Amino acid sequence: MKKQYVVIGLGRFGTSVAKTLVDQDADVLVIDANEEKVDQAINFATHAVQADATDEQALKSLGIRNFDVACVCLGEIQSSIMAALICKEQGIDLVLVKAQSEVHAKVLYKMGVDKVVFPERDMGIRVAHNLISSNILDFIELSDDYGIAEIEVHPAWVGQTLVDLDFRKKYGVNIIAIKGPENAVNVSPLPGDVIAEDDILVVIGEEESIGKLERHGEKQR
């Protein structure tokens, strides 16, 4: 049986989450107080309802306790906290909330929210890394010190194996996947795998180590 998702708040982030879930063939209920946004969501969501997400009775009447995952994507902090609290009290297995600040996130976690995301901050980090290093195609921050980056292959690496390049010893990073042409992904790269010109390396490590890898690659050009 497919999981059922409820997305509360149809701003840019909430709409993007809802559309992506629908694209993955998920059942999605979207809720927003704005009638115009709900009318637009009817075109892509499984169900779209206009309601006040801070009204416990309104959410109960929609049967949100029957959903597996709730994504609270409201922009106003108090409304976000109230909606998240209702979702937790209704027993939804996984409650994810968009936070506006670290203090907001601390309150949410103390309430028992399962996951907190910072879409604006995270996108800012990605853009900054891309601006600093043109070969870093994407960056995901795992913590204050660690991250995952997608890096274009430098010419000096082409034709060499992972064991030859020994990224762990030289740079302190691990190659966790290799993305090839036509969306082919090697999620279990072996030491003997050969790097091709069009490959993209997915590396994990300390941000400083990822930067060291990128700077060394630039010198080899």
Summary of the structure (lengths in Angstrom):
residues: 221
radius of gyration: 21.3
end to end distance: 51.7
largest distance: 63.0
contacts: 668
relative contact order: 0.10
helix: 42%
strand: 26%
